Amino acid sequence: MPKRRVTENDEVLAAYLFAEEGRTQAEIADELGVSPAVVSRMLSKADGRYLERKLRFLRDKVSAPLISELETRLLAGQISSELDRVSQFAAGRPGPRVRVFRPAAEASGEELLATFAKMAAPYVMQLIGGSSRCGVTWGRMLAKLVAAAKRLGTRQKAATEFVPLAGEPLGFAPTSSSSSILSDEFQQLVLGSGHHARSLTMLPALIPRDFNLQERITIKKLIGRLRDYQEIFLGAKPGDPPIAESLDALITSVGRHPLGFKDGSLLDKDEERPLFLGDIGGVLLPKRAEGPGQDRKLAEAMADLADRWTGLRVRHVRACADLALAAPSAAVGVVVLSVGGDRAPVVFECVKLGLISHLLIDGALEQALLDVCRVRSRI
């Protein structure tokens, strides 16, 4: 290959292709018309100027038994034991594997989410790296996770298909943390640009309350014609299982305000929100009915919402968790990321229902969950 003068622009482009697009040195050499050895020198020169190289644990160099031993040592001790006891008693199954990440105490709001996501991203990406179909819900936590995963600087060696599990909120400001957008970003992160996930962007997450029976039937008929919705929730053709019922991984978070998107909730603030603890990926978690008429009121609200809700159902979450329990080496299960002590009641309820396989939390939520466990043990 004839020699040519390497410019600063070449170095910048090489650094960009290497870090942003995951190109190999040989691919960069072909792109720039130089030898791989020249590319190697350019990348070395770009270190610290245009490149920030990060240490990466070479997992494939370590035996499976040793990896298992290391991960067991990292799992949170007391909270794991407490939640396992709760899950065994309430659901008759082992509790979730718990990891606690501890951002700086002064972090709060968006900074807390971003810092937590940065700490959790390598663990999450390693978890889902072996899955074949991974469901994705929505929210700021998952948006921060995607952003952190992009900054890891390494391309996952996986053929995972990412699947959106909820439509779009009606009547809210546009969001960059919808299920379809996040699924697509995960897909491109793993397989590279040009690879796109299925999309539910035309799907309303919840049919409006004021639609009458005939209007609801019409909307459902239209929704059923959407190919991606049909494959995810109904099956590609009669007799085919829906994708949502055969996920081997699911990434989600929990909401303290049920069905809450950034600018509000899809529930009636005064009538319906008080009936629910929160949600996991859109799956509503009802409070225990208290007072006269509450059972009937809750049942009516649940029936109405179930009729109007178009996304993830509790049976889908449970099927994913069950698959991981039955075949832990072949399935990841339900991965929940959550921060803040105020999420403790929602997370605790999910554990009682056996819906969580892996729980990633911060120190504040760990302490709040321990407090809930202590209180419930005395009831």
C-alpha distance (Angstrom), angle and dihedral (degrees) to the residues before:
residue distance angle dihedral
M1 . . .
P2 3.84 . .
K3 3.75 115.5 .
R4 3.76 120.2 -114.9
R5 3.78 134.8 176.6
V6 3.81 113.2 -87.0
T7 3.79 112.2 -137.8
E8 3.79 132.2 -160.1
N9 3.80 87.8 -106.2
D10 3.81 88.5 59.3
E11 3.80 90.5 53.0
V12 3.79 92.5 49.6
L13 3.80 92.1 47.8
A14 3.80 91.7 47.7
A15 3.80 90.8 50.6
Y16 3.81 90.8 48.1
L17 3.82 94.6 49.5
F18 3.79 91.2 46.1
A19 3.82 98.4 47.0
E20 3.80 104.3 27.6
E21 3.80 101.9 35.9
G22 3.79 101.1 26.3
R23 3.83 93.6 -124.8
T24 3.78 118.8 169.5
Q25 3.80 120.7 -121.0
A26 3.81 89.8 -108.1
E27 3.80 91.2 53.5
I28 3.80 91.3 48.3
A29 3.81 89.8 49.4
D30 3.82 90.4 55.1
E31 3.81 90.9 47.4
L32 3.82 93.8 51.0
G33 3.81 98.2 35.1
V34 3.79 95.4 -121.1
S35 3.79 135.0 110.3
P36 3.84 123.1 -86.4
A37 3.81 88.0 -115.0
V38 3.81 90.0 59.2
V39 3.82 89.9 49.0
S40 3.81 89.5 51.9
R41 3.82 90.4 53.5
M42 3.82 91.3 46.8
L43 3.80 92.2 52.2
S44 3.81 91.3 47.8
K45 3.80 89.5 51.4
A46 3.82 90.5 47.5
D47 3.82 91.5 54.6
G48 3.77 108.6 116.8
R49 3.81 92.1 6.0
Y50 3.79 104.7 63.1
L51 3.78 100.3 -6.9
E52 3.77 133.2 61.6
R53 3.76 107.3 -165.4
K54 3.78 116.6 -155.9
L55 3.75 131.0 -155.1
R56 3.79 113.5 -108.8
F57 3.76 126.2 -164.1
L58 3.82 109.5 -126.2
R59 3.78 97.0 -135.2
D60 3.80 94.5 173.6
K61 3.84 89.6 62.7
V62 3.81 92.6 61.4
S63 3.80 125.4 76.6
A64 3.81 118.7 -110.1
P65 3.85 94.1 -117.9
L66 3.81 91.5 53.4
I67 3.83 91.7 47.2
S68 3.81 88.8 51.7
E69 3.81 90.8 49.8
L70 3.81 91.9 49.5
E71 3.80 92.8 48.8
T72 3.79 91.4 48.2
R73 3.80 89.7 55.1
L74 3.80 90.3 51.1
L75 3.79 95.3 50.4
A76 3.79 113.6 103.6
G77 3.80 109.6 -99.5
Q78 3.79 114.3 -154.2
I79 3.80 98.2 28.6
S80 3.82 90.6 47.9
S81 3.80 90.4 53.3
E82 3.80 93.2 46.7
L83 3.79 94.7 48.7
D84 3.79 91.3 44.3
R85 3.79 88.8 55.0
V86 3.82 90.8 49.6
S87 3.80 93.3 48.1
Q88 3.81 93.7 45.9
F89 3.81 91.0 51.3
A90 3.82 98.7 41.7
A91 3.81 103.3 31.3
G92 3.81 103.4 18.3
R93 3.80 93.0 -124.1
P94 3.82 139.4 95.8
G95 3.79 116.9 -80.0
P96 3.81 125.1 -115.0
R97 3.79 125.4 -74.5
V98 3.79 102.6 -107.1
R99 3.80 128.3 -150.8
V100 3.80 120.4 -177.7
F101 3.81 119.0 -155.6
R102 3.78 116.6 -170.3
P103 3.82 117.3 -151.1
A104 3.81 117.2 -170.4
A105 3.80 112.2 -67.3
E106 3.80 92.9 -119.9
A107 3.83 93.7 56.0
S108 3.79 114.7 108.8
G109 3.79 141.5 158.1
E110 3.79 116.1 2.2
E111 3.81 91.5 -6.5
L112 3.81 90.7 57.1
L113 3.80 92.3 49.6
A114 3.80 92.4 47.4
T115 3.81 94.3 47.4
F116 3.79 93.1 46.0
A117 3.81 91.6 47.8
K118 3.81 90.8 50.1
M119 3.81 90.4 53.4
A120 3.81 94.3 44.5
A121 3.82 99.8 40.9
P122 3.85 98.5 84.1
Y123 3.80 90.8 49.5
V124 3.81 93.3 47.0
M125 3.80 94.5 46.9
Q126 3.79 90.0 49.4
L127 3.80 90.1 49.5
I128 3.79 96.0 52.0
G129 3.81 94.7 37.2
G130 3.79 91.2 93.9
S131 3.79 97.8 44.8
S132 3.78 122.4 106.8
R133 3.83 98.1 -158.1
C134 3.78 121.7 21.9
G135 3.80 121.3 -175.3
V136 3.80 118.8 -144.7
T137 3.80 127.2 -160.0
W138 3.82 123.6 -174.3
G139 3.76 145.3 -97.9
R140 3.79 146.6 95.5
M141 3.80 92.9 -74.4
L142 3.80 92.6 58.9
A143 3.80 91.1 42.6
K144 3.82 89.3 55.6
L145 3.81 89.4 46.5
V146 3.81 92.0 54.8
A147 3.81 91.0 47.9
A148 3.81 91.0 50.2
A149 3.81 92.4 46.8
K150 3.81 90.2 53.4
R151 3.79 89.4 56.3
L152 3.79 93.6 53.8
G153 3.78 88.4 88.1
T154 3.82 96.2 -140.8
R155 3.79 130.2 100.0
Q156 3.80 115.4 -130.7
K157 3.79 113.9 -117.7
A158 3.79 94.2 -136.9
A159 3.78 141.2 108.8
T160 3.79 94.3 -145.5
E161 3.80 117.0 156.8
F162 3.80 113.3 -143.7
V163 3.78 117.5 -147.7
P164 3.83 127.8 -162.7
L165 3.79 113.9 -133.6
A166 3.80 104.5 -170.6
G167 3.78 139.1 45.3
E168 3.78 129.1 -133.3
P169 3.81 128.3 -68.1
L170 3.79 114.3 -112.4
G171 3.78 119.6 -136.0
F172 3.81 96.2 18.4
A173 3.78 133.1 109.1
P174 3.83 115.1 -89.0
T175 3.79 111.2 -82.0
S176 3.78 132.1 -151.0
S177 3.80 91.2 -159.9
S178 3.80 100.8 65.8
S179 3.78 120.4 133.6
S180 3.82 93.4 -110.7
I181 3.81 94.8 49.6
L182 3.80 93.7 46.5
S183 3.83 92.9 46.4
D184 3.80 90.1 52.1
E185 3.81 92.0 48.7
F186 3.80 91.3 49.6
Q187 3.81 89.5 48.5
Q188 3.79 93.7 52.9
L189 3.79 91.1 43.6
V190 3.80 90.8 57.4
L191 3.81 102.9 34.3
G192 3.78 101.4 23.2
S193 3.79 134.9 -111.7
G194 3.78 113.8 -40.1
H195 3.80 92.6 43.8
H196 3.78 112.0 102.7
A197 3.78 134.1 -174.3
R198 3.77 126.2 -130.8
S199 3.78 113.1 -84.3
L200 3.81 136.3 -136.8
T201 3.80 95.0 -179.5
M202 3.82 92.9 125.6
L203 3.77 92.2 50.4
P204 3.82 121.1 97.1
A205 3.81 109.4 -133.9
L206 3.80 89.4 -143.4
I207 3.80 128.6 16.9
P208 3.82 106.2 -126.1
R209 3.79 116.8 -97.7
D210 3.81 94.6 -124.9
F211 3.82 93.8 60.7
N212 3.81 108.6 109.6
L213 3.81 123.7 -133.5
Q214 3.81 95.5 -89.7
E215 3.80 91.9 47.0
R216 3.81 90.7 51.0
I217 3.80 90.7 50.6
T218 3.81 90.1 51.2
I219 3.81 93.0 48.8
K220 3.83 91.2 48.7
K221 3.80 90.5 49.6
L222 3.80 90.1 52.3
I223 3.80 92.4 45.9
G224 3.80 89.5 51.5
R225 3.81 88.8 60.1
L226 3.80 92.4 59.8
R227 3.80 104.1 102.3
D228 3.80 97.6 -147.5
Y229 3.81 92.7 47.1
Q230 3.79 89.9 48.4
E231 3.81 93.4 51.3
I232 3.81 93.7 44.4
F233 3.80 100.8 44.1
L234 3.84 108.4 14.1
G235 3.80 107.3 27.3
A236 3.81 126.9 -100.4
K237 3.80 90.0 -94.2
P238 3.81 136.1 -4.4
G239 3.79 109.4 -61.8
D240 3.81 95.0 21.6
P241 3.81 115.0 117.5
P242 3.83 115.0 -117.5
I243 3.80 114.6 -108.7
A244 3.82 89.7 -125.4
E245 3.80 89.8 64.7
S246 3.81 95.2 53.2
L247 3.81 104.1 45.9
D248 3.80 114.5 137.9
A249 3.82 92.0 -164.8
L250 3.78 135.8 26.7
I251 3.82 126.8 -174.3
T252 3.76 116.0 -158.2
S253 3.76 147.1 133.4
V254 3.78 134.8 -142.8
G255 3.78 129.6 -107.1
R256 3.77 125.0 -141.5
H257 3.81 88.7 -163.4
P258 3.82 104.1 53.8
L259 3.79 115.1 -111.7
G260 3.78 88.4 -6.3
F261 3.78 118.7 174.2
K262 3.79 119.2 -175.1
D263 3.78 98.0 -83.3
G264 3.79 100.7 38.7
S265 3.76 145.5 -49.0
L266 3.78 134.3 -64.5
L267 3.80 89.6 -135.9
D268 3.78 127.0 85.1
K269 3.80 103.4 -95.7
D270 3.79 98.2 -140.0
E271 3.80 104.0 30.2
E272 3.80 107.2 33.3
R273 3.80 111.0 22.6
P274 3.84 93.8 67.3
L275 3.81 89.1 58.7
F276 3.81 94.6 63.4
L277 3.80 137.3 61.3
G278 3.78 91.5 -151.3
D279 3.78 136.9 -83.6
I280 3.78 143.3 -87.3
G281 3.78 109.3 -139.0
G282 3.79 90.5 -28.1
V283 3.80 95.4 -45.6
L284 3.80 104.0 127.3
L285 3.79 119.7 -130.1
P286 3.81 109.9 -153.8
K287 3.78 123.4 -146.8
R288 3.76 120.0 -121.7
A289 3.82 106.5 -85.5
E290 3.80 111.6 -109.0
G291 3.78 129.3 179.3
P292 3.82 132.6 18.9
G293 3.78 115.6 -40.9
Q294 3.81 94.8 6.2
D295 3.81 93.9 115.3
R296 3.79 91.1 55.3
K297 3.81 93.1 43.0
L298 3.79 92.3 50.4
A299 3.82 92.6 46.0
E300 3.81 91.4 51.2
A301 3.81 92.3 48.1
M302 3.80 92.4 47.7
A303 3.81 92.3 49.0
D304 3.81 93.0 48.5
L305 3.80 93.8 46.9
A306 3.80 92.3 45.6
D307 3.80 88.5 54.5
R308 3.82 92.9 50.6
W309 3.83 101.1 36.0
T310 3.81 113.2 94.8
G311 3.81 103.3 -175.3
L312 3.78 143.3 65.1
R313 3.82 117.7 -8.8
V314 3.78 130.3 -156.4
R315 3.83 90.8 -109.9
H316 3.81 89.4 60.9
V317 3.80 92.7 52.1
R318 3.80 91.6 46.1
A319 3.82 92.6 47.7
C320 3.82 90.4 54.7
A321 3.81 92.4 47.5
D322 3.82 90.7 46.3
L323 3.80 92.2 51.4
A324 3.81 91.0 53.8
L325 3.79 90.3 48.7
A326 3.81 92.8 49.9
A327 3.82 95.9 42.2
P328 3.82 109.8 19.0
S329 3.79 93.3 168.5
A330 3.81 92.3 54.1
A331 3.81 103.0 37.6
V332 3.80 134.8 44.8
G333 3.78 99.0 -158.8
V334 3.80 127.7 -161.0
V335 3.81 114.9 -14.2
V336 3.81 113.4 -163.3
L337 3.81 123.1 -170.2
S338 3.78 118.2 -168.8
V339 3.80 140.5 154.1
G340 3.79 135.1 -167.9
G341 3.78 132.5 53.0
D342 3.80 92.2 -106.4
R343 3.83 89.4 71.9
A344 3.81 92.3 61.7
P345 3.85 97.9 97.8
V346 3.82 91.7 50.1
V347 3.81 94.4 46.5
F348 3.81 91.2 44.9
E349 3.81 90.6 53.9
C350 3.82 91.4 49.5
V351 3.82 89.7 52.3
K352 3.80 90.6 49.6
L353 3.81 89.0 53.1
G354 3.82 92.4 48.4
L355 3.81 93.1 -120.7
I356 3.84 100.5 131.8
S357 3.81 126.8 75.9
H358 3.81 99.2 169.5
L359 3.80 122.8 22.5
L360 3.81 119.6 -165.1
I361 3.81 113.3 -172.7
D362 3.79 143.6 155.4
G363 3.80 127.6 -114.0
A364 3.82 94.1 -96.7
L365 3.79 92.5 56.0
E366 3.80 90.8 43.9
Q367 3.81 90.8 56.9
A368 3.80 93.1 44.2
L369 3.80 91.2 51.1
L370 3.80 90.6 50.3
D371 3.80 88.7 52.3
V372 3.81 91.4 50.3
C373 3.81 90.7 49.0
R374 3.81 91.2 51.4
V375 3.81 93.0 48.9
R376 3.81 93.4 46.6
S377 3.81 91.8 48.2
R378 3.80 88.5 61.3
I379 3.81 94.7 50.1
